[in-house]
């Protein structure tokens, strides 16, 4: 295969269903950069989360070929030769502090959720994975996420959108999405890729394809459960294994 640019979501792509980062997948990411490909991890997660959870497993990468885009395009970084991040951000994507404070206080009402303090641009309320020890706990967390989503929807306007995933609810600027994240990735890399590999596990990740350079070819692999994908464009391919195991199997087949 002749892919020279890889754009990967993180949750459910580099992680398992407990949000644990796969070291073997990260090793494959590092290998791809050493073989000359550009790799960008584009996620709704914060840069701080990426630094703490993912970056330690990428120390054998070619740092000039590695980029992080966080909070769906609101923040980003490249790396210098010492693997120190060089950060950027889009100030107009910041949710007002008044809304952040109110949301932080409201989250106290939901014991299975927590307010993610690492986010700098958006409001994010997430499940406490360590407390989800049974099907009943998971169901209760889903009820609390539903209540949280309804609360955050009360702040929606021309610029702010409330979204929900399996483990989180977010309030973010309408311009912060996977299309924006993809455009930021190509801007950071300063390259015109010939063929791009996209990997995601949610319907929101399909928007990666909307942010690609028009002249570039691409393949999109979906590593999530197929029932989570309501829209199924003909260009979406599915892996046999799911989540981090699906990503690992896919990347291992690639020799640049």
C-alpha positions, 0 to 999 in steps of 0.5 A: 500500500502506498499511504503517506499520511495517516489520520487517526482518531484516538478513543476506540482507535488507539484505545480499548473500550476501557479507554486504555491506550494500546502500546502495540498500536502506538509502536506501529504508529512510531514505525510508520513515522520512521518509514517516512509517513506522516501521522496525525492523531486527531481527537476530542481529547485534550492535549494534556490527555494525549501528553500523559496517556499517548506520548510516552508510547511514541518515543521511538517516532520520527518526531518531525512526522508526528502531530496531535490535534486535540479538542476537535481542532481547537488546539494542536501541536507539533514536536521539536527534535527533543520531543517537546510540544510546540502548541497552537490554539484557536481562541474563538473556539473557547466556550465562555468561562461562565458556562464552564463554571456552571457546567462544572457545578452541575456535574456534581449532581451526577456521581458516575460522571466527572468534569474534564478539567484538562479541556481548554476550549470546550466543556466535556463531562465524561464517565468515570470508567473506574466506577463502571463495574457492572451492566447496572453501573453502565446503564446508570451512567448512560442515564446520567449522560442523557441528563447531562446532554439535555443540560448542555443543550440548554446552552446551544446557540448559533455558535455552540453545539452539545454532542454526546458519545458513548462515554461523554457529553461535550459543549463545543464551538460549532467550528470544532469538529473532525473536518476542522481537525483534518484541515488542521492536520494537513496545515501542520504537516505542510505536505500534499499527501498522495494517499491518506489512510483515515481510521475512526470508530464513530459516525463523527469521524466520517467528517475527516473525509470532508477536510481532505485535500481535493487532489488526495486519494484516501481510504477510510477504515471503521474499527467501531461496532458497525451498528453505531454507524447509521450512515454508511457511505460506499467508501467506508471499509470495516475491519474484522477486529474492533477498536485497538485490535482492529487498528493494530491488525490494519497497521501491521499489514502496511509496509511503506 
